Amino acid sequence: MPKRPLDTGAVAMLVLLCASWGGQQVAVKIALPAFPPFLQMGLRSLGAGLLVLAYCLATGRGRLFRRGGDLGLLLWSAACFTGEFVLLYVGLQWTDASRTALFLYTAPFFVAVGATWLLPAERLRWAQWLGLGLSFCGTAIVLGVPHAAASRYALLGDLMIIAAGALWAATTLVIKTTRLAGSPPEKVLLYQLGVSGVAGLLVAALMGESVGAATWGQAAALSYQTIWIAGVTFLLWLRLLANYPASTLQAATSMSPLFGVAFAALVLGEPISPLFALAVGLVVAGLVLLNRRG
C-alpha cells in the first residue's frame, strides 16, 4: 500500500529535523578538541541510548521485553547504522567537510534505486527523479561544488563517505521493507544506539582516544548531540519513516546542508556564497516535485 504524500505536519517536522542535523555539524566541530571523533560517537550514542531506555521504562512504550522474532533484523539495522558513522568519522580524517557533506547526501539516490525493486508502491516517477536531481544540485551549489580530490587518501575518504551514504540508505530500506516497519521506533533506535555506542568506545580505545580538558561550550555541544540529536530527532525520524514514503523523506534531508551552512555562518563566522539563494530555490523546487501526487 503506498504511503501518503507529506502533509503540513510532516514537512514542519522535516524542517525541524534538518535544521537540527545541520546544526549538529557545528556542534561536532565545537566538541572535537575535547572529545575525539570515535569517543564522541560512543558517548553520544550510549548517553542517548540510556535516555531512550529510561523513556521506554517510564512510559511503557517500545515493547522492549516482548519477543517478536525480529532480533536478527534489529541487529542488522544497528550494524548498518553503526557502519555509517564509523565510515563517516574515518572518512572525515582524509577528506574535507564540504566533500563529506556532498557525498553523504547521495543517500537519497541509493534509497530511490533500492525502492525501485524493494518498494514498488514508492517507485519514483520521472518528475520525482527530476526533483531528486534538483535537490542534489542545490546541495552541491551551497557547498561550493567541491574541488577535485587532493590525494589518493582524499579519494579513499570520498569513497568511504559515499559508502556511509549507502549504509544510511540501507538502514532506511531495512526498516521499510521488513517486519521492522511495524516495530516500535523506540526499540529500533535503542538497538541502533546501543550497538553504535559500544562500537564507538571500542574503536576509541583501540585508537587511544581520550577526553581532553573540556570547556562548558564543548560539554554543551556534546550534550546537544546526545539529548536532542540522537535521543529525540532520530526517534522522530523513525516515526516519520513508518508513515511516509522513504524516497521522499530521504530526499528531504538535502535541506540539512543548507541549515549547516547557515549555522556555520551565524555561530562560526564562516562566509556564505552569493549562490546560497539559488541553492535554496533548487532544493525547495526539487522537494515540491518529489511530493507531487500522481
PASEBA-1860 file (N, C-alpha, C; in nm, 3 decimals):
! residues 294
1> MPKRPLDT> 0.086/-0.120/0.000/0.000/0.000/0.000/0.089/0.124/0.000 ~ 0.074/0.216/-0.095/0.159/0.334/-0.100/0.132/0.427/0.018 ~ 0.239/0.487/0.067/0.225/0.584/0.176/0.179/0.718/0.121 ~ 0.117/0.799/0.208/0.063/0.927/0.164/0.173/1.030/0.143 ~ 0.148/1.130/0.057/0.244/1.239/0.040/0.263/1.314/0.172 ~ 0.371/1.390/0.180/0.399/1.464/0.302/0.293/1.571/0.326 ~ 0.237/1.574/0.445/0.141/1.678/0.480/0.213/1.791/0.553 ~ 0.138/1.890/0.595/0.198/2.008/0.658/0.275/1.971/0.784
9> GAVAMLVL> 0.217/1.884/0.864/0.283/1.843/0.987/0.415/1.771/0.961 ~ 0.415/1.683/0.860/0.538/1.610/0.827/0.646/1.703/0.773 ~ 0.605/1.800/0.690/0.702/1.896/0.636/0.762/1.979/0.749 ~ 0.678/2.023/0.843/0.728/2.101/0.957/0.826/2.019/1.039 ~ 0.795/1.891/1.058/0.883/1.802/1.132/1.016/1.783/1.060 ~ 1.011/1.768/0.927/1.133/1.751/0.849/1.221/1.876/0.855 ~ 1.159/1.993/0.849/1.236/2.118/0.859/1.306/2.124/0.994 ~ 1.235/2.085/1.101/1.295/2.084/1.234/1.412/1.986/1.240
17> LCASWGGQ> 1.393/1.866/1.184/1.499/1.766/1.186/1.621/1.813/1.107 ~ 1.597/1.867/0.987/1.709/1.911/0.903/1.783/2.028/0.966 ~ 1.709/2.119/1.029/1.774/2.229/1.100/1.860/2.176/1.214 ~ 1.809/2.075/1.284/1.884/2.016/1.394/2.009/1.945/1.343 ~ 1.993/1.867/1.235/2.108/1.793/1.181/2.211/1.886/1.119 ~ 2.164/1.998/1.061/2.258/2.096/1.009/2.341/2.158/1.121 ~ 2.276/2.187/1.233/2.346/2.242/1.348/2.436/2.141/1.415 ~ 2.409/2.011/1.393/2.491/1.907/1.454/2.636/1.916/1.407
25> QVAVKIAL> 2.657/1.950/1.279/2.794/1.958/1.227/2.873/2.064/1.303 ~ 2.806/2.175/1.335/2.873/2.280/1.413/2.904/2.229/1.553 ~ 2.809/2.156/1.614/2.829/2.103/1.748/2.945/2.004/1.752 ~ 2.955/1.918/1.650/3.066/1.822/1.643/3.198/1.896/1.637 ~ 3.205/2.000/1.553/3.328/2.076/1.537/3.368/2.145/1.667 ~ 3.270/2.198/1.740/3.298/2.264/1.867/3.351/2.165/1.970 ~ 3.293/2.044/1.972/3.329/1.946/2.075/3.458/1.870/2.046 ~ 3.504/1.868/1.921/3.618/1.784/1.882/3.746/1.807/1.963
33> PAFPPFLQ> 3.784/1.929/1.998/3.909/1.945/2.073/3.912/1.868/2.205 ~ 3.797/1.851/2.268/3.792/1.778/2.396/3.744/1.635/2.381 ~ 3.664/1.609/2.278/3.607/1.476/2.258/3.640/1.427/2.117 ~ 3.746/1.345/2.102/3.785/1.295/1.969/3.669/1.221/1.902 ~ 3.677/1.201/1.768/3.563/1.154/1.689/3.494/1.027/1.740 ~ 3.569/0.918/1.757/3.504/0.792/1.794/3.456/0.794/1.938 ~ 3.532/0.859/2.024/3.489/0.873/2.163/3.362/0.956/2.169 ~ 3.356/1.060/2.088/3.236/1.144/2.081/3.116/1.063/2.032
41> MGLRSLGA> 3.139/0.981/1.930/3.033/0.896/1.877/2.982/0.798/1.984 ~ 3.077/0.734/2.056/3.038/0.636/2.157/2.964/0.699/2.272 ~ 3.015/0.810/2.323/2.949/0.877/2.436/2.811/0.927/2.397 ~ 2.801/0.983/2.277/2.672/1.034/2.231/2.570/0.920/2.221 ~ 2.608/0.811/2.158/2.513/0.702/2.136/2.472/0.634/2.266 ~ 2.570/0.604/2.352/2.535/0.538/2.478/2.453/0.629/2.568 ~ 2.489/0.757/2.572/2.411/0.851/2.653/2.269/0.862/2.604 ~ 2.252/0.873/2.472/2.117/0.880/2.415/2.042/0.750/2.436
49> GLLVLAYC> 2.114/0.637/2.426/2.050/0.508/2.447/1.993/0.496/2.587 ~ 2.065/0.544/2.687/2.016/0.541/2.824/1.892/0.628/2.840 ~ 1.891/0.742/2.772/1.774/0.831/2.777/1.652/0.764/2.714 ~ 1.672/0.700/2.598/1.560/0.632/2.531/1.511/0.516/2.617 ~ 1.603/0.441/2.679/1.565/0.331/2.767/1.483/0.382/2.885 ~ 1.528/0.490/2.946/1.454/0.547/3.059/1.315/0.592/3.015 ~ 1.306/0.651/2.897/1.177/0.695/2.843/1.084/0.576/2.824 ~ 1.136/0.467/2.768/1.054/0.348/2.744/1.006/0.286/2.875
57> LATGRGRL> 1.094/0.278/2.975/1.058/0.218/3.102/0.955/0.305/3.175 ~ 0.966/0.436/3.161/0.875/0.527/3.231/0.737/0.532/3.167 ~ 0.731/0.514/3.034/0.604/0.529/2.961/0.544/0.396/2.916 ~ 0.623/0.290/2.923/0.574/0.160/2.876/0.577/0.145/2.725 ~ 0.639/0.240/2.655/0.647/0.233/2.509/0.765/0.145/2.467 ~ 0.759/0.103/2.342/0.871/0.029/2.285/0.858/-0.122/2.286 ~ 0.771/-0.175/2.375/0.754/-0.321/2.383/0.891/-0.390/2.389 ~ 0.977/-0.340/2.477/1.116/-0.387/2.481/1.129/-0.532/2.521
65> FRRGGDLG> 1.037/-0.582/2.603/1.052/-0.717/2.657/0.960/-0.819/2.591 ~ 0.898/-0.779/2.480/0.814/-0.873/2.406/0.895/-0.936/2.293 ~ 0.886/-1.067/2.281/0.957/-1.135/2.174/0.878/-1.124/2.044 ~ 0.945/-1.076/1.941/0.877/-1.061/1.814/0.947/-1.132/1.700 ~ 1.052/-1.207/1.731/1.125/-1.277/1.626/1.200/-1.185/1.533 ~ 1.229/-1.063/1.581/1.294/-0.966/1.493/1.434/-0.927/1.541 ~ 1.493/-1.010/1.628/1.625/-0.977/1.681/1.729/-0.964/1.570 ~ 1.727/-1.057/1.474/1.823/-1.051/1.364/1.810/-0.924/1.283
73> LLLWSAAC> 1.686/-0.883/1.257/1.664/-0.761/1.180/1.706/-0.637/1.259 ~ 1.680/-0.638/1.389/1.721/-0.525/1.473/1.873/-0.510/1.473 ~ 1.943/-0.623/1.482/2.089/-0.619/1.480/2.142/-0.578/1.343 ~ 2.073/-0.620/1.237/2.114/-0.581/1.102/2.098/-0.431/1.082 ~ 1.986/-0.378/1.128/1.964/-0.233/1.121/2.070/-0.159/1.202 ~ 2.100/-0.209/1.320/2.201/-0.146/1.406/2.339/-0.152/1.343 ~ 2.370/-0.263/1.274/2.500/-0.276/1.209/2.515/-0.174/1.096 ~ 2.409/-0.155/1.017/2.413/-0.054/0.910/2.430/0.086/0.968
81> FTGEFVLL> 2.355/0.114/1.074/2.361/0.244/1.142/2.502/0.269/1.195 ~ 2.560/0.168/1.259/2.695/0.182/1.315/2.799/0.197/1.205 ~ 2.788/0.114/1.101/2.883/0.122/0.990/2.882/0.258/0.924 ~ 2.764/0.318/0.914/2.755/0.452/0.854/2.841/0.552/0.930 ~ 2.829/0.553/1.063/2.902/0.651/1.141/3.051/0.619/1.151 ~ 3.086/0.492/1.153/3.228/0.456/1.152/3.294/0.505/1.023 ~ 3.230/0.476/0.909/3.284/0.522/0.780/3.289/0.674/0.773 ~ 3.187/0.738/0.829/3.182/0.884/0.826/3.298/0.945/0.904
89> YVGLQWTD> 3.321/0.895/1.025/3.427/0.952/1.107/3.566/0.920/1.052 ~ 3.584/0.799/0.999/3.713/0.765/0.940/3.736/0.845/0.812 ~ 3.633/0.854/0.728/3.645/0.929/0.603/3.677/1.075/0.626 ~ 3.624/1.130/0.735/3.650/1.270/0.768/3.797/1.298/0.796 ~ 3.873/1.192/0.831/4.015/1.211/0.857/4.091/1.244/0.729 ~ 4.036/1.204/0.612/4.111/1.212/0.487/4.052/1.305/0.383 ~ 3.929/1.347/0.401/3.868/1.437/0.303/3.809/1.557/0.377 ~ 3.779/1.664/0.304/3.734/1.785/0.372/3.583/1.784/0.396
97> ASRTALFL> 3.538/1.881/0.474/3.399/1.882/0.521/3.299/1.901/0.408 ~ 3.331/1.987/0.311/3.235/2.013/0.204/3.215/1.889/0.117 ~ 3.323/1.819/0.087/3.311/1.694/0.009/3.233/1.590/0.089 ~ 3.258/1.586/0.220/3.186/1.491/0.305/3.036/1.517/0.301 ~ 2.996/1.643/0.319/2.854/1.677/0.320/2.788/1.642/0.187 ~ 2.859/1.669/0.076/2.800/1.642/-0.055/2.783/1.492/-0.079 ~ 2.889/1.414/-0.053/2.885/1.272/-0.084/2.794/1.194/0.012 ~ 2.780/1.242/0.136/2.689/1.175/0.229/2.546/1.184/0.180
105> YTAPFFVA> 2.513/1.297/0.112/2.375/1.316/0.067/2.351/1.255/-0.072 ~ 2.433/1.154/-0.105/2.396/1.062/-0.214/2.297/0.957/-0.163 ~ 2.275/0.955/-0.032/2.184/0.856/0.027/2.046/0.853/-0.038 ~ 1.983/0.969/-0.070/1.852/0.963/-0.135/1.852/0.886/-0.267 ~ 1.962/0.894/-0.342/1.969/0.819/-0.468/1.972/0.668/-0.441 ~ 2.047/0.627/-0.340/2.051/0.485/-0.306/1.913/0.436/-0.260 ~ 1.842/0.519/-0.182/1.707/0.481/-0.139/1.614/0.471/-0.258 ~ 1.622/0.569/-0.350/1.533/0.569/-0.467/1.557/0.447/-0.555
113> VGATWLLP> 1.684/0.411/-0.575/1.717/0.294/-0.657/1.670/0.167/-0.586 ~ 1.694/0.158/-0.456/1.650/0.040/-0.381/1.499/0.027/-0.380 ~ 1.429/0.139/-0.371/1.282/0.136/-0.369/1.225/0.085/-0.500 ~ 1.299/0.103/-0.610/1.252/0.055/-0.740/1.225/-0.095/-0.736 ~ 1.308/-0.169/-0.663/1.291/-0.315/-0.655/1.222/-0.359/-0.526 ~ 1.252/-0.290/-0.416/1.206/-0.338/-0.286/1.074/-0.275/-0.240 ~ 1.043/-0.155/-0.291/0.920/-0.085/-0.252/0.845/-0.040/-0.377 ~ 0.783/-0.133/-0.450/0.716/-0.097/-0.576/0.615/0.015/-0.561
121> AERLRWAQ> 0.548/0.023/-0.446/0.447/0.128/-0.427/0.509/0.266/-0.411 ~ 0.640/0.272/-0.390/0.707/0.400/-0.370/0.805/0.434/-0.484 ~ 0.790/0.367/-0.596/0.878/0.397/-0.709/0.859/0.542/-0.754 ~ 0.970/0.606/-0.788/0.965/0.745/-0.832/0.925/0.755/-0.979 ~ 0.843/0.857/-1.010/0.811/0.888/-1.149/0.919/0.980/-1.204 ~ 0.915/1.008/-1.335/1.023/1.087/-1.396/1.033/1.226/-1.333 ~ 0.916/1.287/-1.300/0.918/1.420/-1.239/0.984/1.416/-1.101 ~ 0.963/1.305/-1.029/1.024/1.294/-0.897/1.175/1.271/-0.906
129> WLGLGLSF> 1.218/1.195/-1.009/1.362/1.180/-1.031/1.424/1.316/-1.061 ~ 1.353/1.398/-1.139/1.400/1.533/-1.167/1.410/1.614/-1.038 ~ 1.309/1.601/-0.953/1.313/1.671/-0.825/1.430/1.628/-0.739 ~ 1.459/1.498/-0.739/1.572/1.447/-0.664/1.702/1.506/-0.716 ~ 1.713/1.515/-0.849/1.833/1.574/-0.910/1.848/1.721/-0.877 ~ 1.736/1.795/-0.877/1.742/1.938/-0.844/1.787/1.959/-0.699 ~ 1.735/1.877/-0.609/1.774/1.890/-0.469/1.922/1.863/-0.451 ~ 1.974/1.762/-0.521/2.116/1.730/-0.509/2.200/1.844/-0.566
137> CGTAIVLG> 2.156/1.901/-0.679/2.230/2.013/-0.738/2.231/2.133/-0.643 ~ 2.119/2.156/-0.574/2.115/2.263/-0.476/2.214/2.240/-0.364 ~ 2.223/2.114/-0.318/2.319/2.080/-0.215/2.461/2.104/-0.263 ~ 2.489/2.064/-0.388/2.623/2.083/-0.445/2.659/2.231/-0.453 ~ 2.563/2.314/-0.493/2.589/2.458/-0.506/2.617/2.522/-0.372 ~ 2.536/2.489/-0.272/2.554/2.553/-0.141/2.687/2.513/-0.079 ~ 2.738/2.396/-0.118/2.867/2.351/-0.064/2.983/2.394/-0.153 ~ 2.952/2.467/-0.260/3.058/2.520/-0.344/3.111/2.424/-0.447
145> VPHAAASR> 3.039/2.316/-0.477/3.082/2.212/-0.572/3.229/2.180/-0.544 ~ 3.257/2.094/-0.448/3.393/2.070/-0.401/3.495/2.046/-0.512 ~ 3.615/2.090/-0.484/3.727/2.074/-0.576/3.766/1.928/-0.589 ~ 3.854/1.898/-0.682/3.899/1.761/-0.704/3.975/1.710/-0.582 ~ 3.976/1.578/-0.568/4.048/1.517/-0.456/4.195/1.553/-0.464 ~ 4.252/1.592/-0.350/4.390/1.639/-0.348/4.490/1.525/-0.346 ~ 4.451/1.406/-0.304/4.542/1.293/-0.296/4.464/1.164/-0.302 ~ 4.538/1.053/-0.310/4.470/0.923/-0.313/4.398/0.897/-0.181
153> YALLGDLM> 4.451/0.955/-0.072/4.385/0.938/0.057/4.253/1.015/0.061 ~ 4.251/1.132/-0.004/4.126/1.208/-0.013/4.023/1.131/-0.095 ~ 4.069/1.066/-0.202/3.978/0.986/-0.284/3.923/0.869/-0.203 ~ 4.009/0.806/-0.124/3.964/0.696/-0.037/3.862/0.747/0.063 ~ 3.889/0.866/0.118/3.793/0.926/0.212/3.660/0.952/0.145 ~ 3.663/1.001/0.021/3.539/1.025/-0.054/3.459/0.895/-0.070 ~ 3.530/0.788/-0.106/3.463/0.659/-0.126/3.402/0.609/0.005 ~ 3.469/0.635/0.115/3.414/0.593/0.244/3.288/0.673/0.279
161> IIAAGALW> 3.287/0.801/0.244/3.168/0.884/0.271/3.051/0.838/0.184 ~ 3.079/0.806/0.057/2.973/0.753/-0.029/2.919/0.622/0.027 ~ 3.011/0.537/0.077/2.967/0.412/0.139/2.883/0.439/0.263 ~ 2.918/0.545/0.338/2.838/0.583/0.455/2.697/0.623/0.412 ~ 2.688/0.698/0.300/2.557/0.735/0.247/2.478/0.612/0.206 ~ 2.547/0.514/0.147/2.479/0.390/0.107/2.428/0.314/0.229 ~ 2.505/0.316/0.337/2.460/0.246/0.459/2.345/0.321/0.526 ~ 2.345/0.454/0.517/2.229/0.530/0.567/2.104/0.486/0.490
169> AATTLVIK> 2.119/0.476/0.357/2.007/0.430/0.274/1.968/0.287/0.311 ~ 2.069/0.201/0.335/2.041/0.062/0.370/1.963/0.054/0.501 ~ 1.999/0.137/0.597/1.926/0.140/0.724/1.779/0.174/0.700 ~ 1.755/0.274/0.616/1.618/0.314/0.582/1.542/0.199/0.516 ~ 1.606/0.134/0.420/1.538/0.028/0.345/1.515/-0.097/0.430 ~ 1.608/-0.129/0.518/1.588/-0.243/0.608/1.464/-0.221/0.694 ~ 1.449/-0.099/0.743/1.333/-0.068/0.828/1.203/-0.070/0.748 ~ 1.207/-0.017/0.625/1.084/-0.003/0.546/1.039/-0.134/0.481
177> TTRLAGSP> 1.130/-0.226/0.456/1.095/-0.345/0.376/1.087/-0.473/0.457 ~ 1.099/-0.465/0.588/1.094/-0.585/0.672/0.991/-0.567/0.783 ~ 0.986/-0.663/0.873/0.894/-0.654/0.986/0.924/-0.536/1.077 ~ 1.042/-0.479/1.063/1.075/-0.362/1.145/0.984/-0.243/1.115 ~ 0.919/-0.245/0.999/0.826/-0.137/0.966/0.712/-0.130/1.067 ~ 0.680/-0.244/1.130/0.576/-0.246/1.231/0.628/-0.249/1.373 ~ 0.759/-0.245/1.389/0.819/-0.246/1.522/0.816/-0.106/1.583 ~ 0.811/-0.098/1.715/0.813/0.035/1.779/0.943/0.108/1.745
185> PEKVLLYQ> 0.936/0.234/1.703/1.058/0.310/1.672/1.156/0.316/1.788 ~ 1.102/0.319/1.911/1.189/0.325/2.029/1.279/0.203/2.038 ~ 1.223/0.087/2.006/1.300/-0.038/2.014/1.408/-0.041/1.907 ~ 1.373/0.000/1.786/1.470/0.003/1.676/1.584/0.098/1.710 ~ 1.549/0.217/1.758/1.652/0.317/1.790/1.740/0.270/1.904 ~ 1.683/0.203/2.002/1.760/0.157/2.117/1.869/0.060/2.073 ~ 1.836/-0.031/1.983/1.937/-0.125/1.931/2.044/-0.049/1.852 ~ 2.003/0.047/1.770/2.099/0.122/1.691/2.196/0.199/1.781
193> LGVSGVAG> 2.144/0.265/1.882/2.228/0.343/1.971/2.319/0.255/2.055 ~ 2.265/0.141/2.101/2.345/0.052/2.184/2.464/-0.005/2.109 ~ 2.440/-0.056/1.988/2.548/-0.115/1.909/2.650/-0.009/1.867 ~ 2.601/0.107/1.821/2.695/0.211/1.777/2.772/0.270/1.894 ~ 2.710/0.278/2.010/2.780/0.329/2.128/2.894/0.239/2.170 ~ 2.867/0.110/2.178/2.971/0.014/2.216/3.082/0.013/2.112 ~ 3.045/0.013/1.983/3.145/0.013/1.876/3.231/0.138/1.881 ~ 3.169/0.254/1.904/3.244/0.379/1.911/3.346/0.379/2.022
201> LLVAALMG> 3.307/0.330/2.139/3.400/0.328/2.252/3.511/0.226/2.231 ~ 3.480/0.113/2.168/3.583/0.013/2.140/3.687/0.068/2.043 ~ 3.641/0.131/1.935/3.734/0.188/1.837/3.815/0.300/1.901 ~ 3.750/0.381/1.984/3.821/0.489/2.054/3.932/0.433/2.141 ~ 3.903/0.322/2.211/4.005/0.260/2.296/4.121/0.205/2.212 ~ 4.089/0.144/2.099/4.193/0.089/2.011/4.281/0.200/1.954 ~ 4.222/0.316/1.928/4.297/0.427/1.871/4.360/0.517/1.976 ~ 4.338/0.484/2.103/4.399/0.561/2.211/4.337/0.696/2.234
209> ESVGAATW> 4.211/0.714/2.194/4.145/0.842/2.216/4.110/0.860/2.364 ~ 4.115/0.983/2.411/4.079/1.012/2.550/4.017/1.152/2.557 ~ 3.942/1.175/2.664/3.876/1.304/2.683/3.978/1.409/2.725 ~ 3.974/1.524/2.658/4.062/1.633/2.695/3.998/1.724/2.797 ~ 4.063/1.834/2.827/4.006/1.933/2.920/3.893/2.007/2.849 ~ 3.771/1.976/2.887/3.653/2.029/2.817/3.607/2.160/2.878 ~ 3.572/2.254/2.792/3.510/2.378/2.836/3.360/2.356/2.849 ~ 3.291/2.455/2.906/3.146/2.443/2.916/3.082/2.437/2.778
217> GQAAALSY> 3.136/2.513/2.683/3.082/2.511/2.547/3.097/2.377/2.480 ~ 3.212/2.312/2.499/3.235/2.180/2.439/3.146/2.074/2.504 ~ 3.128/2.083/2.635/3.038/1.990/2.704/2.894/2.011/2.658 ~ 2.855/2.137/2.637/2.720/2.167/2.591/2.699/2.114/2.449 ~ 2.802/2.123/2.365/2.791/2.074/2.228/2.769/1.923/2.226 ~ 2.840/1.850/2.313/2.821/1.704/2.321/2.683/1.672/2.380 ~ 2.640/1.749/2.478/2.507/1.727/2.538/2.397/1.750/2.436 ~ 2.413/1.852/2.353/2.315/1.880/2.248/2.303/1.761/2.153
225> QTIWIAGV> 2.416/1.705/2.113/2.413/1.589/2.024/2.348/1.469/2.092 ~ 2.381/1.449/2.219/2.333/1.331/2.291/2.183/1.338/2.317 ~ 2.139/1.449/2.378/1.999/1.459/2.423/1.906/1.488/2.306 ~ 1.939/1.590/2.227/1.845/1.633/2.123/1.862/1.554/1.993 ~ 1.985/1.548/1.941/2.005/1.483/1.811/1.979/1.334/1.817 ~ 2.058/1.261/1.896/2.046/1.116/1.899/1.926/1.068/1.981 ~ 1.892/1.141/2.087/1.785/1.096/2.174/1.646/1.132/2.126 ~ 1.632/1.246/2.055/1.499/1.292/2.015/1.480/1.288/1.863
233> TFLLWLRL> 1.570/1.353/1.788/1.544/1.366/1.643/1.553/1.232/1.570 ~ 1.642/1.143/1.614/1.649/1.012/1.548/1.519/0.934/1.569 ~ 1.458/0.950/1.687/1.331/0.883/1.714/1.220/0.943/1.629 ~ 1.218/1.075/1.616/1.117/1.139/1.531/1.133/1.095/1.385 ~ 1.257/1.079/1.340/1.283/1.034/1.203/1.225/0.894/1.180 ~ 1.244/0.804/1.274/1.192/0.668/1.259/1.039/0.668/1.258 ~ 0.978/0.757/1.334/0.832/0.766/1.332/0.781/0.819/1.197 ~ 0.854/0.912/1.138/0.816/0.959/1.005/0.829/0.846/0.903
241> LANYPAST> 0.935/0.766/0.914/0.956/0.655/0.820/0.841/0.555/0.823 ~ 0.776/0.544/0.937/0.666/0.448/0.948/0.542/0.492/0.872 ~ 0.534/0.620/0.835/0.409/0.672/0.779/0.420/0.739/0.643 ~ 0.543/0.765/0.596/0.559/0.839/0.471/0.660/0.769/0.379 ~ 0.658/0.803/0.249/0.747/0.735/0.154/0.894/0.757/0.188 ~ 0.970/0.648/0.184/1.111/0.655/0.219/1.189/0.746/0.125 ~ 1.161/0.737/-0.007/1.237/0.816/-0.104/1.217/0.965/-0.082 ~ 1.093/1.006/-0.057/1.065/1.148/-0.035/1.128/1.198/0.093
249> LQAATSMS> 1.117/1.119/0.200/1.175/1.159/0.327/1.326/1.172/0.316 ~ 1.390/1.072/0.254/1.536/1.075/0.245/1.582/1.193/0.161 ~ 1.510/1.221/0.052/1.547/1.335/-0.032/1.534/1.466/0.045 ~ 1.437/1.473/0.134/1.416/1.597/0.210/1.533/1.629/0.302 ~ 1.614/1.527/0.333/1.730/1.554/0.418/1.834/1.641/0.348 ~ 1.815/1.665/0.217/1.907/1.755/0.146/1.896/1.898/0.197 ~ 1.794/1.927/0.280/1.785/2.059/0.344/1.891/2.077/0.452 ~ 1.942/1.966/0.506/2.035/1.974/0.619/2.159/2.057/0.588
257> PLFGVAFA> 2.226/2.036/0.471/2.344/2.119/0.443/2.312/2.268/0.435 ~ 2.190/2.303/0.391/2.153/2.445/0.386/2.156/2.504/0.527 ~ 2.097/2.432/0.621/2.098/2.479/0.759/2.239/2.475/0.816 ~ 2.317/2.374/0.776/2.455/2.365/0.823/2.537/2.487/0.784 ~ 2.522/2.530/0.658/2.594/2.648/0.611/2.546/2.773/0.685 ~ 2.415/2.784/0.704/2.360/2.900/0.774/2.409/2.906/0.919 ~ 2.407/2.791/0.990/2.453/2.789/1.128/2.603/2.814/1.138 ~ 2.680/2.762/1.041/2.824/2.786/1.041/2.853/2.935/1.026
265> ALVLGEPI> 2.772/3.003/0.947/2.790/3.147/0.929/2.753/3.223/1.057 ~ 2.644/3.181/1.121/2.597/3.252/1.240/2.685/3.225/1.362 ~ 2.725/3.097/1.379/2.796/3.059/1.501/2.948/3.068/1.484 ~ 2.998/3.023/1.368/3.143/3.016/1.347/3.196/3.129/1.261 ~ 3.107/3.211/1.206/3.150/3.323/1.125/3.200/3.287/0.987 ~ 3.164/3.165/0.937/3.207/3.123/0.805/3.125/3.196/0.698 ~ 3.186/3.231/0.583/3.115/3.309/0.480/3.008/3.227/0.408 ~ 2.906/3.297/0.355/2.800/3.235/0.274/2.817/3.278/0.130
273> SPLFALAV> 2.810/3.183/0.039/2.825/3.212/-0.104/2.704/3.291/-0.155 ~ 2.726/3.380/-0.253/2.613/3.453/-0.314/2.513/3.360/-0.381 ~ 2.556/3.237/-0.411/2.467/3.141/-0.476/2.377/3.067/-0.378 ~ 2.384/3.105/-0.250/2.306/3.036/-0.148/2.157/3.040/-0.179 ~ 2.106/3.155/-0.222/1.963/3.168/-0.253/1.923/3.075/-0.367 ~ 2.009/3.063/-0.470/1.981/2.971/-0.580/1.976/2.828/-0.530 ~ 2.069/2.793/-0.441/2.072/2.657/-0.386/1.944/2.627/-0.309 ~ 1.899/2.721/-0.228/1.775/2.702/-0.154/1.658/2.682/-0.250
281> GLVVAGLV> 1.653/2.763/-0.357/1.545/2.751/-0.455/1.544/2.615/-0.522 ~ 1.661/2.563/-0.557/1.669/2.432/-0.622/1.624/2.321/-0.528 ~ 1.668/2.327/-0.404/1.629/2.223/-0.308/1.478/2.225/-0.286 ~ 1.422/2.342/-0.266/1.278/2.353/-0.243/1.200/2.307/-0.367 ~ 1.243/2.349/-0.486/1.175/2.306/-0.609/1.182/2.154/-0.624 ~ 1.297/2.098/-0.593/1.311/1.953/-0.601/1.218/1.881/-0.507 ~ 1.204/1.932/-0.384/1.117/1.867/-0.287/0.970/1.880/-0.325 ~ 0.933/1.992/-0.387/0.794/2.007/-0.436/0.764/1.903/-0.544
289> LLNRRG> 0.858/1.884/-0.636/0.838/1.782/-0.741/0.830/1.643/-0.680 ~ 0.914/1.616/-0.582/0.915/1.483/-0.519/0.783/1.453/-0.449 ~ 0.718/1.557/-0.396/0.597/1.536/-0.317/0.469/1.550/-0.398 ~ 0.482/1.566/-0.529/0.361/1.578/-0.613/0.284/1.448/-0.613 ~ 0.155/1.460/-0.607/0.069/1.342/-0.618/0.070/1.291/-0.761 ~ 0.048/1.159/-0.774/0.047/1.101/-0.907/-0.069/1.148/-0.989
END
